[in-house]
């Protein structure tokens, strides 16, 4: 899938801890119905074969909505499942190595918490950056925080688009206005909702007033 910055508007990151009595597949489908523009499949506890099997299923689901599927951290799973890309953290497989293996049509996202990390990822071939945590995160309680001023500085230091991540919700998303972001990445704001379809749709409309034009 050809990468476009508009894919980043509302970036849903899956998390089984919010699944309750529903399947992750059903929750992701509800988020797609609500209007998410990209999905990241994150699995910390599945073995590799199970992760691939699940990724193949979610890839098929996302394809029906013409939404790209990104795999968190695991390049092998991303390639084996024919996912559209991978997102890697600072200590994961280097972006340049992934780009060499995959070519230009494979989407690569990278985490950045400093201007130096952002510029390095861009130079290595990343398509976009995940920048944060901008607020306290219920998902990653030990995540390093950055200020909105730091967010803006990072976003404007590179030419590739940036997504803000970390504790973003309907209550605080407007604080990110003028931060230079192209979208937001959320977990609980979508998957922790009683009605995922509605919560996603409402959040998407709000994000449209925040993103860089």
N, C-alpha and C positions, 0 to 999 in steps of 0.2 A: 504494500500500500504506500502510495506517495505521501510523504509527510507534509502537512499543512499546519501552520500555527493555530488556525481556528479549531483544530482538534483538541486543543488544550483548555478550552473554555471551562469545562466542568469535568474534572479528572477524578474518577471514582477508584478508590483503592480498596480491594476486598479484604475482609477480616472475618474469619470464622467465629470469633468470640461474640459477634453480634447476631449470629444466625438464629439463635433461640430454637424454635420448633420448625423452622423453614430450611429448605436446602439453600446452599450458597448459589446454586444455579438459578433458583427462583428469585432470590434477592437481586442478583445481578440483572436478571431479565426485567424486574421492576424498575431498576435504576435506568435501564435502557429505554423503557417505556416513558420514563419521566424526562429523558432528554440528556443523559450524560453523553459526553462527546469522545471520551476515551476511557478504557478500563484497564487497570493494572491488577493482575492476579498475584496475590502475595500468599505464599504458603511457607511457613517456617518449620512445620512438623511433619509434612508428608514425605515419604521416601520418593526417590527420583521417578520410579516407574508410575506411581500413583499420581504424582504431580503432572507428568506428561499426559496421562490418560485424562485427567481433569482439564488440563489446558486445551486439549483437542476438543473437548465438549464445549468449553467456554468460547473457544475460537469460532466454532460453528455458530454459536449463539450471537456473538458480536457481529459476525459477518452478515447475519440476517438484518441487522440494523445499520450496516455499513459503518461500524465503529471499530477502530483499531484495538487490538488486544496487546498489552505490554506485559511481559513477565518480570517480576521483581527478582533481581540479582542473578538468576540462573540462566546463563546463556545456552547451556545444553538443552534445557527444557524449552526455551524459546525456539530454538532451531528445530528440535525434534517434533514440536507440535505445530510448526508453521505459524507461530504467532507473528505479529507484525513488528515486534521489537522487544527490547529489554531496557529496564532501568537499573542502573548500578550505583551503589554507594561509593563513598570515597575509598574504602578499603577493599572493594570488590575487583573483579577483572578490569584491567585498564581499558578505557574507551578506545584508544588507538589499536589495541590488540583485537577488540571486538570488531571494529570497523574493517580491519584488514581481513578478517575471516568472513565477513558478511556482505560487504559491498554497500552501495549507496542507498538501495531501496529498503534496507533494514533500519528501523527507527531506533535510535539510541538516546536514552535520557540519562542524565547524571546528576547526582546530588552535589550541591555547592553551598557552603556556609561562609565563604570569604570571596573577595574579588579575585584573589590569586587562584583559588580552586575553580572559579567560574571561567576565567580566561584560559586556564590550562585545559579544561574539559572542552571548551569551544575549539581550541587549537587542535586537540586530539581527534575531533570529528563528531562531537555530540550534536544532536539535533535540537535538544532543549535541555533546560536545567530545572531541577526541583530545588527550591530555595526555602530554607526554614530550619528549625521550627519558629513560626512567627508568633504563635500563642502557646500556652501550656497545652500539651497533647494528652488526652486520655488513653491513647493507643501506645505512645512511646513516652513514658513518664520521665525518662532520663535524657530525652532529646535536648541537644544544645540549642538554646534560644538565640534568636537574632532580633534586633529592633526593626521597626518599620523603616527607619533611616538607613540601616544596613541593607535591608531588602532593596530599597530604591537604588542604593549605590551599586549593589551587585548586578541588578537588572540592567542598569544603564552602562555597565562596564563591558557588556558583550552585545553582539548583534543577533545572537540566537534568542528565541523566546524563553521566558521564565515562568514557572508555575510556583505560586506560594503554597506552602504546606505546613501543617502543624496546628491542630486545635481550632481550625476555621469553622465557623458556624453562621447561621443566619444572624445571630446577635452581634457578631464582630466583623463580618466580612467587609462592611463599608469602611472600616478603619484602614483597609488596604488600598483605598483609592489613591491614585497618583503614585503608586509604588512601582510602576513600570511593568507590572505583571501582565501576562497574556491569559491567565486563568488561575484556578485554585484546585488543589488536590485535597480530597476529603475522605474520611472513613466514616466516623460516627455520625456526622451530619446527614449522611445518607443512610447507611446501613443500621444505624441505631434508632432510626425513625419507625414509628408504628405504621405509617403509610409511606412507603419508600417512593412510590410514584409521585405523590403530591409533594413530598418534601423536596424531591429532586427538581421538580418543575419550578417550585417557588424559589429555590436556591439559584437555579439557572438564571431566572429573570433578574435576580439581584446582582449576580456576578456580572451581567452585561453592563451594569452601570459603573463597574469598578475597573475593568480591564483597559489596558493601553490601546488606544485607537490606531 
